[in-house]
Amino acid sequence: FRVASVSKPITVIAILKLVQDGVLNLSDTVFGVNGLLENDFGTPPYGNNIELITVKHLLDHTSGWTNDPFDPMFANITWTQKQVIDDMLNNRPLVTQPGETYYYSNFGYLVLGRIVEKVTGSAYDTYLKQDILSPAGISTMEIANNSITEKWPNEVEYFSQENFNPYTQMNTHRMDSHGGWVSNAKDLARLLVLVDGGNKVADILDSSTLSNSYIGFNDWWFAGSLPGTSTVVGKMGSGYQYIILTNTRPATDIFEIITDMQALMQSRIESRSSWPNYDLF
């Protein structure tokens, strides 16, 4: 299944692993001569305060950019990632001071993917596969392709809903680090247990590194939504984690299915008194 914005926790794990490995710091600035991406994108000098944006601001959705007048990740679908970033830097001024205001940003996580590439010298997904996924025995996770003829082996089909075709009307492959991953539930579970703070499977991130993001919370959940896709992953304070991936999204209330899925999983886990005593993987 396409996992939509459940791709963001995957990118969080990559960034925090690079922080733990000493490759970058959350306080590093992103753009400009002193930034991680230097002047790779856009045309300097950049607009007001853009050079103050840090990695932490992007992780926390507090860069200062908004989706007004539109989310750049769902517009100009023939553009490359570089063209999207160039356009934002050149033509979209910040609305608030970096670090000041939360505003959910797909674009910010697109930039985080480019940071992964810059500091590792590898493609975003190549770094994830080689350094995080493959060592954990995770083999199904790929970046989505755009057309139905290019879908991955065993990948589901996504159906037109809301008068929107999930293959021809958006560039899912371009969404890689904010909404582009394809996975099955088992491999996402294999990934989550690497960062759950538990002692059944050795974590790849220590507690101090995990505390820099919501994935270090005892109780958290995150959802993804695209035409033809609704997904939820979460962790409960009791230590249980859950994943639901679907290839549908209702046309009326796109958030209803997500909140229902999360509530269903939490209630079913809380009501269960016994579990298998063998490794489900």
PADREN-587319 format. One line per 8 residues: number of its first residue (from 1); their letters; for each residue x, y, z of C-alpha. Coordinates in nm, 3 decimals. Example, Ala and Ser with C-alpha at 12.3 -4.5 7.8 and 13.67 -1.06 7.14 Angstrom:
2
1	AS	1.230:-0.450:0.780; 1.367:-0.106:0.714
This chain:
281
1	FRVASVSK	0.000:0.000:0.000; 0.095:0.362:-0.046; 0.133:0.488:0.311; 0.090:0.860:0.230; 0.202:1.084:0.519; 0.301:0.786:0.730; 0.616:0.845:0.522; 0.693:1.133:0.759
9	PITVIAIL	0.779:0.917:1.063; 1.008:0.720:0.830; 1.188:1.043:0.741; 1.200:1.141:1.108; 1.381:0.814:1.183; 1.634:0.883:0.905; 1.706:1.236:1.028; 1.741:1.128:1.392
17	KLVQDGVL	1.972:0.843:1.294; 2.196:1.093:1.114; 2.188:1.317:1.421; 2.285:1.026:1.646; 2.565:0.932:1.407; 2.704:1.286:1.426; 2.638:1.364:1.059; 2.414:1.664:1.130
25	NLSDTVFG	2.253:1.856:1.417; 1.891:1.955:1.462; 2.009:2.314:1.507; 2.183:2.319:1.168; 2.042:2.578:0.930; 1.921:2.454:0.594; 1.958:2.723:0.329; 2.232:2.969:0.240
33	VNGLLEND	2.610:2.958:0.246; 2.613:2.829:0.606; 2.324:2.587:0.559; 2.328:2.215:0.492; 2.188:2.264:0.142; 2.397:2.578:0.087; 2.277:2.746:-0.234; 2.173:2.424:-0.412
41	FGTPPYGN	1.817:2.550:-0.455; 1.661:2.879:-0.548; 1.840:3.201:-0.631; 2.018:3.378:-0.345; 1.989:3.612:-0.173; 1.689:3.440:-0.019; 1.382:3.609:0.123; 1.340:3.731:0.475
49	NIELITVK	1.440:3.480:0.747; 1.467:3.180:0.511; 1.830:3.133:0.611; 1.718:3.100:0.975; 1.523:2.779:0.908; 1.677:2.480:1.089; 1.638:2.105:1.058; 1.434:2.109:1.380
57	HLLDHTSG	1.195:2.366:1.234; 1.128:2.138:0.936; 1.073:1.836:1.161; 0.832:2.032:1.381; 0.637:2.199:1.094; 0.746:2.544:1.214; 0.949:2.662:0.914; 0.730:2.967:0.860
65	WTNDPFDP	0.592:2.854:0.524; 0.223:2.780:0.480; 0.011:2.621:0.208; -0.141:2.955:0.112; -0.244:2.985:-0.168; -0.190:2.608:-0.225; 0.014:2.309:-0.112; 0.310:2.307:-0.354
73	MFANITWT	0.334:1.927:-0.341; -0.002:1.888:-0.518; 0.053:2.154:-0.784; 0.259:2.158:-1.104; 0.280:1.779:-1.099; 0.524:1.765:-1.391; 0.786:1.965:-1.198; 1.089:1.799:-1.042
81	QKQVIDDM	1.160:1.822:-0.671; 1.424:2.085:-0.748; 1.178:2.296:-0.944; 0.932:2.285:-0.654; 1.196:2.391:-0.401; 1.337:2.657:-0.634; 0.991:2.807:-0.678; 0.920:2.813:-0.303
89	LNNRPLVT	1.252:2.981:-0.225; 1.217:3.237:-0.502; 0.847:3.314:-0.489; 0.687:3.210:-0.156; 0.786:3.434:0.137; 0.764:3.303:0.492; 0.443:3.394:0.672; 0.586:3.365:1.024
97	QPGETYYY	0.927:3.364:1.190; 1.093:3.018:1.180; 1.021:2.830:1.503; 0.727:3.052:1.593; 0.412:2.886:1.457; 0.307:2.529:1.377; 0.170:2.482:1.026; 0.156:2.131:0.878
105	SNFGYLVL	0.390:2.122:0.580; 0.443:1.848:0.326; 0.699:2.074:0.164; 0.913:2.087:0.478; 0.949:1.709:0.471; 1.037:1.719:0.101; 1.329:1.941:0.201; 1.428:1.698:0.480
113	GRIVEKVT	1.462:1.428:0.216; 1.702:1.647:0.024; 1.904:1.704:0.341; 1.937:1.326:0.381; 2.069:1.311:0.026; 2.313:1.599:0.072; 2.476:1.474:0.391; 2.491:1.106:0.291
121	GSAYDTYL	2.577:1.140:-0.076; 2.306:0.882:-0.155; 1.952:0.898:-0.285; 1.702:0.938:-0.002; 1.553:0.590:-0.039; 1.894:0.430:-0.095; 2.016:0.559:0.241; 1.703:0.431:0.415
129	KQDILSPA	1.728:0.089:0.256; 2.098:0.036:0.311; 2.139:0.183:0.660; 1.802:0.128:0.829; 1.559:-0.098:0.645; 1.768:-0.385:0.506; 1.957:-0.448:0.835; 1.616:-0.494:0.999
137	GISTMEIA	1.502:-0.748:0.741; 1.266:-0.501:0.573; 1.233:-0.578:0.204; 0.898:-0.451:0.071; 0.941:-0.077:0.122; 0.983:0.129:-0.195; 0.901:0.476:-0.321; 0.571:0.473:-0.505
145	NNSITEKW	0.546:0.506:-0.880; 0.284:0.721:-1.043; 0.113:0.492:-1.294; -0.083:0.173:-1.245; 0.143:-0.005:-1.496; 0.445:0.070:-1.274; 0.303:-0.049:-0.943; 0.529:-0.269:-0.731
153	PNEVEYFS	0.482:-0.648:-0.704; 0.184:-0.725:-0.477; 0.093:-0.355:-0.456; -0.280:-0.287:-0.442; -0.473:-0.081:-0.695; -0.601:0.264:-0.599; -0.941:0.370:-0.726; -1.067:0.709:-0.840
161	QENFNPYT	-1.260:0.886:-0.568; -1.370:1.244:-0.511; -1.350:1.292:-0.891; -0.974:1.248:-0.855; -0.758:0.988:-1.024; -0.481:0.869:-0.785; -0.253:0.784:-1.077; -0.282:1.072:-1.321
169	QMNTHRMD	-0.363:1.373:-1.103; -0.075:1.372:-0.855; 0.297:1.298:-0.858; 0.331:1.040:-0.581; 0.690:0.949:-0.668; 0.793:1.312:-0.612; 0.646:1.295:-0.260; 0.911:1.045:-0.144
177	SHGGWVSN	1.011:1.182:0.198; 0.674:1.329:0.292; 0.422:1.094:0.133; 0.577:0.857:-0.117; 0.656:0.527:0.053; 0.492:0.194:-0.029; 0.500:-0.081:0.233; 0.312:-0.366:0.390
185	AKDLARLL	0.200:-0.355:0.753; 0.451:-0.614:0.873; 0.753:-0.420:0.748; 0.625:-0.098:0.901; 0.591:-0.287:1.229; 0.948:-0.411:1.191; 1.057:-0.049:1.155; 0.856:0.085:1.448
193	VLVDGGNK	0.996:-0.167:1.694; 1.342:-0.030:1.618; 1.245:0.305:1.773; 0.989:0.210:2.039; 1.208:0.234:2.348; 1.131:-0.129:2.432; 1.366:-0.411:2.517; 1.231:-0.691:2.297
201	VADILDSS	1.414:-0.564:1.987; 1.728:-0.350:2.007; 1.651:0.012:1.917; 1.859:0.193:1.658; 1.799:0.528:1.833; 1.878:0.597:2.199; 1.628:0.761:2.433; 1.788:1.105:2.418
209	TLSNSYIG	1.776:1.105:2.038; 1.416:0.980:2.033; 1.310:1.258:2.270; 1.365:1.510:1.991; 1.050:1.396:1.807; 0.700:1.267:1.864; 0.812:0.911:1.785; 0.979:0.919:2.127
217	FNDWWFAG	0.646:0.977:2.305; 0.493:0.690:2.502; 0.161:0.750:2.328; 0.141:0.883:1.973; -0.027:0.818:1.642; 0.015:0.953:1.292; -0.203:0.927:0.984; -0.171:0.945:0.608
225	SLPGTSTV	-0.432:1.041:0.352; -0.433:1.062:-0.026; -0.705:0.998:-0.282; -0.733:0.618:-0.271; -0.532:0.586:0.053; -0.595:0.610:0.429; -0.332:0.493:0.678; -0.263:0.501:1.052
233	VGKMGSGY	0.036:0.404:1.265; 0.061:0.448:1.638; 0.210:0.354:1.971; 0.019:0.319:2.297; 0.150:0.392:2.644; 0.122:0.021:2.720; 0.393:-0.042:2.462; 0.175:-0.184:2.186
241	QYIILTNT	0.205:-0.046:1.834; -0.035:-0.078:1.543; -0.058:-0.019:1.170; -0.359:-0.003:0.936; -0.313:0.048:0.563; -0.607:0.080:0.322; -0.663:0.167:-0.043; -0.969:0.382:0.010
249	RPATDIFE	-1.066:0.730:0.124; -1.425:0.849:0.160; -1.536:1.140:-0.050; -1.733:1.310:0.226; -1.511:1.332:0.534; -1.153:1.223:0.466; -1.060:1.240:0.836; -1.346:1.023:0.963
257	IITDMQAL	-1.196:0.696:0.841; -0.860:0.785:0.996; -0.997:0.866:1.340; -1.221:0.559:1.327; -0.926:0.333:1.241; -0.718:0.475:1.525; -1.001:0.442:1.777; -1.076:0.086:1.661
265	MQSRIESR	-0.717:-0.031:1.703; -0.674:0.132:2.042; -0.998:-0.013:2.179; -0.925:-0.362:2.046; -0.576:-0.364:2.195; -0.701:-0.232:2.530; -0.978:-0.493:2.546; -0.754:-0.791:2.472
273	SSWPNYDL	-0.620:-0.983:2.772; -0.397:-1.242:2.605; -0.149:-1.234:2.318; 0.058:-1.494:2.133; 0.381:-1.578:2.315; 0.582:-1.625:1.996; 0.740:-1.374:1.758; 0.473:-1.273:1.507
281	F	0.739:-1.168:1.257
